[in-house]
Amino acid sequence: MNEIITAAITSSVWLGVIIYLGIYAFKNPEKMQKWAANIMSLAAFFSKKYSDHATKLEVQGKINDFVRSLSDISDVNDTRVTLRWADVENDDIQFEDDEVILVMRDRGYKNKNFVHAAYFFTSSTLLRHTKQHLSPKQAKALDVYTTKKLVEQQNKSALEVFIRDFFQPLMTDDKVNKLIASFIDIDDSGFYEHILLTELSHLGSKTFLTKKDEAIVKEVWDLVEFLKNFSNREVGDDTVTDAFTAKYTRCSIKIVSTSIVRHLNKTNGPTNRVLKAFQSGIENVYVIGPRKDGGKEFIDKVCEGVIEQNHNLNAVHTKTFEGEIKLEGKKKKTKTYLVHLQDPTQVNYVIKDSMIKSVEDFEVSLEN
């Protein structure tokens, strides 16, 4: 009898483990690919035929892991990647439903394969719809910097190959160099993924009835400049603007950074500004500030006041993330708090000139 009970308990434990692994594999396929790659790598010591398959699974798993984490933060599409080795002169890409198939030649070295696959995926797939609105140099800078983040997070041993083969050659272009320098400052503050990539992703879903290419390119430059300037702002410097409105991406950013405003609990100013932004047709507003020193409580109160007066609004994201501030000329780590408010009734994919004019009028009202 005891043996039967022991066998039943053992079977239940193993069944539970199998069910848990099955659920985990379903929810985290990219991590299972990385585990499978490790197993294949061990098998490759005994048989060469497993080596190519191990590299393929490892590259797939690492790219998919990065894209999934990026989509959680920035609303970038969580596109699944499948890699196929082929005897081809030029790498190719195929789109099938929600999957991207990278057809690439094997370059013989694991790190080189990873770097080429990472850059090829980023440049051909990530934010591909957004790039129709960007200048070629803006697109190049986004590609190379985002790929750098992918390589750093997923395969640091390949970083030297990436820097040599991709990063350094592109940095010789003055405009690309300037943009990447700005991205570094923006990224240090935590705004690269949480704001910049999020809004560029939203921009890619929009069609403008009247051609606006040059104006949109300029607005993207202005958004980058705003985020860079605020990232480099000295704490307490109120000469640096703390608000930005974009009429093409249809977003507004309000940074609540002045401690005296928070201490005096003056929520009416930022509350009214956010409400007027939504009244103008803005789709997304980001309210940002320091988490400590009453910052979170103040931002929450502002956002609660906004939602109380406009019941269409949702707080789609509430986040705390690592950032940096400049104090007495030196960068210092800090915690930043962000609430992303959205009016789903204002989300539009076809943008008419009247919608742009409404946001322009809002910008003018702020100046007067």
C-alpha positions in Angstrom: 0.0 0.0 0.0 2.8 2.4 0.9 4.5 1.7 -2.4 1.3 2.5 -4.3 0.9 5.8 -2.3 4.6 6.7 -3.0 4.2 5.9 -6.7 1.1 8.0 -6.9 2.8 11.0 -5.2 5.8 10.6 -7.4 3.6 10.5 -10.5 1.7 13.6 -9.4 4.9 15.5 -8.8 6.2 14.6 -12.2 2.9 15.4 -13.8 2.9 18.8 -12.1 6.4 19.5 -13.3 5.5 18.6 -16.9 2.3 20.8 -16.8 4.3 23.7 -15.3 7.0 23.3 -18.0 4.4 23.1 -20.7 2.7 26.3 -19.5 6.0 28.1 -19.2 7.1 27.0 -22.7 3.7 28.2 -24.1 4.1 31.6 -22.4 7.9 32.0 -23.0 8.8 30.2 -26.3 11.9 32.4 -26.7 13.4 31.2 -23.4 12.7 27.5 -24.3 14.5 28.1 -27.6 17.5 29.4 -25.7 17.4 26.3 -23.4 17.1 24.0 -26.4 20.1 25.8 -28.0 22.2 25.0 -24.9 21.2 21.3 -25.1 22.0 21.3 -28.8 25.4 22.9 -28.1 26.3 20.1 -25.7 25.2 17.6 -28.4 27.4 19.4 -30.9 30.5 18.1 -29.0 29.5 14.6 -30.1 28.1 15.3 -33.5 28.8 18.3 -35.9 25.3 18.1 -37.4 23.8 19.6 -34.2 26.0 22.7 -34.3 24.1 24.6 -37.0 20.8 23.9 -35.3 22.1 25.0 -31.9 23.3 28.3 -33.4 19.9 28.8 -35.2 17.9 28.2 -32.0 20.2 30.4 -29.9 20.0 33.4 -32.3 16.2 33.0 -32.6 15.7 32.7 -28.8 17.9 35.8 -28.1 16.2 38.0 -30.7 12.7 36.9 -29.7 13.6 37.5 -26.0 14.7 41.0 -26.7 11.7 41.8 -28.9 9.3 40.5 -26.3 10.8 42.6 -23.5 10.9 45.6 -25.8 7.2 45.2 -26.7 6.3 45.1 -23.0 8.0 48.4 -22.5 7.4 50.4 -25.7 4.4 48.9 -27.6 6.7 47.8 -30.4 5.0 44.8 -32.1 6.0 41.5 -30.6 7.0 39.8 -33.9 8.3 36.2 -33.7 11.5 35.4 -35.6 12.4 32.2 -37.3 15.9 31.8 -38.8 16.7 29.6 -41.8 20.2 28.9 -43.1 20.5 28.9 -46.9 23.1 29.1 -49.6 22.3 32.6 -50.6 24.4 35.6 -51.7 22.2 38.2 -50.0 20.1 37.8 -46.8 16.4 37.8 -47.4 13.3 38.2 -45.2 9.8 36.8 -45.5 6.7 37.8 -43.7 4.1 35.2 -42.8 1.2 36.4 -40.5 2.8 37.4 -37.2 6.1 35.7 -38.0 9.2 36.9 -39.7 11.5 34.4 -41.4 15.1 35.5 -41.8 16.8 33.6 -44.6 20.6 34.0 -44.1 23.8 32.4 -45.1 25.9 30.8 -42.4 29.0 33.0 -41.8 30.8 30.3 -39.9 31.2 32.1 -36.6 28.5 32.1 -33.9 29.0 35.8 -32.9 29.1 36.9 -36.5 25.9 35.1 -37.3 24.2 36.6 -34.3 25.3 40.2 -35.1 24.2 39.9 -38.7 20.9 38.4 -37.8 20.3 41.0 -35.1 21.0 44.0 -37.4 19.2 42.5 -40.3 16.1 41.9 -38.2 16.2 45.4 -36.6 16.8 47.2 -39.9 14.2 45.3 -41.9 11.4 44.6 -39.4 11.5 46.6 -36.2 9.6 49.9 -36.7 9.4 49.2 -40.5 6.1 51.0 -40.8 7.5 54.0 -38.9 10.4 54.4 -41.3 8.1 55.5 -44.1 7.9 58.8 -42.1 11.5 59.1 -41.2 14.6 60.4 -43.0 17.1 57.7 -44.0 19.6 58.9 -41.4 17.0 58.9 -38.6 16.1 55.3 -39.6 19.8 54.3 -39.7 20.5 55.8 -36.3 17.4 54.0 -34.8 18.5 50.7 -36.4 22.1 50.8 -35.2 21.4 52.0 -31.7 18.5 49.5 -31.1 20.7 46.7 -32.4 23.4 47.8 -30.0 21.0 47.4 -27.1 19.9 44.0 -28.4 23.5 42.8 -28.6 24.4 44.2 -25.2 21.5 42.6 -23.5 21.6 39.2 -25.2 25.1 38.5 -26.3 27.9 40.8 -25.0 30.6 38.5 -26.4 29.4 39.6 -29.9 29.6 43.3 -29.1 33.1 43.8 -30.5 32.0 42.3 -33.8 29.0 44.6 -33.9 30.9 47.7 -33.0 33.6 47.0 -35.7 31.3 45.9 -38.5 28.2 48.2 -38.0 28.5 50.8 -35.3 31.8 52.5 -36.1 31.2 52.7 -39.9 27.9 54.5 -39.4 29.3 56.9 -36.8 31.4 58.6 -39.5 28.2 60.3 -40.7 27.7 63.5 -38.7 23.9 63.4 -38.5 23.8 59.7 -37.5 26.5 60.4 -35.0 24.6 63.3 -33.5 21.4 61.3 -33.2 23.1 58.3 -31.6 24.8 60.7 -29.1 21.3 62.0 -28.3 19.9 58.5 -28.0 22.6 57.6 -25.4 21.6 60.6 -23.2 17.9 59.7 -23.7 18.5 56.1 -22.9 20.4 56.9 -19.7 17.3 58.7 -18.5 15.1 55.8 -19.4 13.2 57.7 -22.1 14.5 55.8 -25.1 12.2 52.8 -24.8 9.5 54.2 -22.6 8.7 57.3 -24.7 10.7 57.6 -27.9 10.2 54.1 -29.3 6.7 54.0 -28.0 5.7 57.1 -29.9 7.6 56.2 -33.0 5.8 52.8 -33.0 2.4 54.7 -32.8 3.6 57.0 -35.7 4.1 53.9 -37.9 0.3 53.1 -37.7 -0.7 56.4 -39.1 -1.6 57.5 -42.6 -1.7 61.3 -43.5 -4.2 62.4 -46.1 -1.9 65.3 -47.1 1.8 64.5 -47.6 3.8 65.7 -44.5 7.2 64.1 -45.0 9.4 67.0 -44.1 7.2 68.2 -41.3 7.2 64.8 -39.7 10.9 64.4 -40.0 11.4 67.7 -38.2 8.9 66.8 -35.5 10.9 63.6 -34.8 14.1 65.7 -34.6 12.3 68.0 -32.2 11.1 65.1 -30.0 14.7 63.7 -29.8 16.0 67.2 -29.0 13.4 67.7 -26.2 14.1 64.4 -24.6 17.9 64.9 -24.8 17.8 68.4 -23.4 15.6 67.4 -20.5 17.8 64.3 -19.9 20.8 66.7 -19.6 19.1 69.3 -17.5 20.6 70.3 -14.2 18.2 69.6 -11.3 16.4 72.9 -10.4 17.0 74.5 -13.8 13.6 75.7 -14.9 14.8 77.3 -18.1 14.6 73.9 -19.9 11.1 73.3 -21.2 9.2 70.5 -19.4 6.5 70.0 -22.0 6.3 68.8 -25.6 3.4 68.4 -28.0 3.5 66.4 -31.2 0.8 67.0 -33.8 1.7 64.1 -36.1 2.5 61.4 -33.5 -0.4 63.0 -31.6 1.2 62.8 -28.2 2.0 65.2 -25.4 4.6 64.9 -22.7 4.4 66.7 -19.4 7.3 66.4 -17.0 6.6 67.3 -13.4 10.0 68.1 -12.0 9.7 71.2 -9.9 9.8 70.2 -6.2 8.1 73.4 -5.0 5.1 72.7 -7.1 4.8 69.2 -5.6 5.3 70.4 -2.1 2.7 73.1 -2.5 0.4 70.5 -4.0 -0.4 72.7 -7.0 -2.1 70.1 -9.2 -4.4 72.5 -11.0 -1.7 73.6 -13.5 -0.6 70.2 -14.9 -4.2 68.8 -14.6 -5.6 71.6 -16.7 -2.8 71.3 -19.3 -3.4 67.6 -19.7 -7.1 68.0 -20.0 -6.7 70.7 -22.7 -4.2 68.5 -24.6 -6.9 65.7 -24.8 -9.5 68.3 -25.8 -7.4 69.3 -28.8 -7.4 65.7 -30.1 -4.2 64.4 -28.6 -4.3 60.6 -28.2 -1.5 59.9 -25.6 -0.2 62.0 -22.7 2.9 61.0 -20.7 3.1 62.5 -17.2 6.6 62.0 -15.8 8.5 62.9 -12.7 10.8 61.6 -9.9 9.3 58.8 -7.9 10.7 59.9 -4.6 10.2 63.2 -2.7 6.4 63.1 -3.2 6.7 62.7 -7.0 4.6 59.6 -7.4 1.8 60.8 -5.1 1.7 64.2 -6.9 1.6 62.5 -10.4 -1.1 60.1 -9.3 -3.2 63.0 -8.0 -2.8 64.9 -11.2 -3.9 61.9 -13.3 -6.8 61.0 -11.0 -8.0 64.6 -11.4 -7.8 64.3 -15.2 -9.6 61.0 -15.3 -12.4 62.3 -13.0 -13.1 65.1 -15.5 -12.7 63.1 -18.7 -14.2 59.6 -18.3 -12.9 58.5 -21.7 -9.4 58.3 -20.4 -7.4 55.2 -19.3 -4.1 54.9 -17.5 -2.7 52.3 -19.9 0.7 52.2 -18.2 2.0 53.0 -14.8 5.7 52.5 -14.5 8.8 53.0 -12.4 12.1 52.7 -14.2 15.8 53.4 -13.7 16.9 56.8 -14.9 19.5 59.5 -14.4 19.5 63.1 -13.2 22.3 65.7 -13.3 23.2 67.2 -9.9 26.0 69.7 -9.7 27.2 68.7 -13.1 27.4 65.0 -12.3 25.0 62.2 -13.5 23.3 60.4 -10.6 21.0 57.3 -10.7 17.4 57.8 -9.8 13.9 56.3 -10.0 11.5 57.8 -12.5 7.7 57.5 -12.4 5.6 57.6 -15.5 1.8 57.4 -16.1 0.7 57.0 -19.7 -2.8 58.3 -20.2 -4.7 57.5 -23.4 -8.1 58.5 -24.9 -9.1 55.5 -27.0 -11.9 57.5 -28.6 -9.2 59.9 -30.1 -7.0 57.1 -31.6 -7.0 57.6 -35.3 -5.1 55.8 -38.1 -6.1 58.2 -40.9 -5.1 61.8 -40.0 -6.9 64.7 -41.6 -5.5 68.2 -41.8 -8.2 69.4 -39.4 -6.9 67.1 -36.7 -3.4 68.6 -37.1 -4.8 72.1 -37.0 -6.6 71.4 -33.7 -3.3 70.4 -32.0 -1.6 73.4 -33.5 -4.2 75.7 -31.9 -3.6 74.0 -28.6 0.2 74.7 -28.9 -0.5 78.4 -29.7 -2.8 78.7 -26.7 0.0 77.5 -24.5 2.3 80.3 -25.8 -0.2 83.0 -25.2 
